[in-house]
Amino acid sequence: MTTMDPTNDMPDCTVWTNYYRCACGEEWDDQHDCCCNDHCPACNCENEPYISDDGSLAIETIESARVSIAARLEATINTIVDVSPVTAE
């Protein structure tokens, strides 16, 4: 979403809503003036946004991206568990 300065006709900056999901399962969004990484509020791990919206995306597009990143994280976690060494007795 681009905001307008009421004192002139020039747009201020674009406000991006960045959506994040951490491997720990935490999901959040935050608004910035750019598409940028953020730290998870639960575990402080740095995360890239899985999608960034300037106000032009449909809710369905954002939800589709959320489902996609959730599936990729689940597959990654399952792969890590599958290849983890067996604990010696």
N, C-alpha and C positions, 0 to 999 in steps of 0.2 A: 504494500500500500504506500503510495507516495503522498506525503503531506504537503500542503501549500502554506506558505507564509502569507498571512492576510495583508501584509504591508506591500507586497509586490507580486508579480505574476510568475515568479520563478519557483519551481518546486524545491522543497527542502531536500531531504534524503528519503530514499526508499526504506521502509521499515519491513524487515524480514521476520517472519515467524519461523524459527528453526525447530524441527521436531527431532528428538533424540530417543534412543533406546540403548541402554547399557547391557552388557553381557550378564550383569547381576540381576537383570529383570526390571530395573527402574525405568520408567518412561516419563518424559517431561518435555515441555516446549518453552522457548524463551524468545523474546523479541530483541533483535539487534539491527544495526544499520548495515550489516553485511551477513553473508553466510559464513559462519565460523564455528569452530569446535567449542565445546563446553565441557565442564567437569560434572560428573554424575553427583547429584545431591546425596546419594546413599553411600557410595564407595570412593568418590573423588577420582575415578578413572576418567581420562580424557576420551571424549567421543566426538565423532563427526555427526552432523545432522544427517538423518536418512532422507530427509526432504526439507526444502526451504520454500516458503510461500511468501510472495510479495503481495498477496491479497487477490491474486488472479486464479488460483487453483480451486478446483471443485473439491468439496469434502470427500467425494468418492476417490479422487486421485490421491489425496493424503491418506485415506484409510487403506487403499491398495498398497501404498508404499509401506505403511505400518505392518500390514500382514506379511509382506515380502521380507522385511528386515527381521521380523519375529521368526519366520521360517528359516532364514539363513543363520541366525544366531543359534536356533535349536539344532540345526544340522552341524554347526561348528562344535557346539557343546557335546553332541553325541559322538562326533569324530574324536574329540579329545578323550572322552571316556573310553571309547573303543580301543584306543591305542595306548592308554595308560598302562604302565608296567604293573604286573601282578605283585602284590606285597608278599615278600618272603616270610615264611613262618619261622 
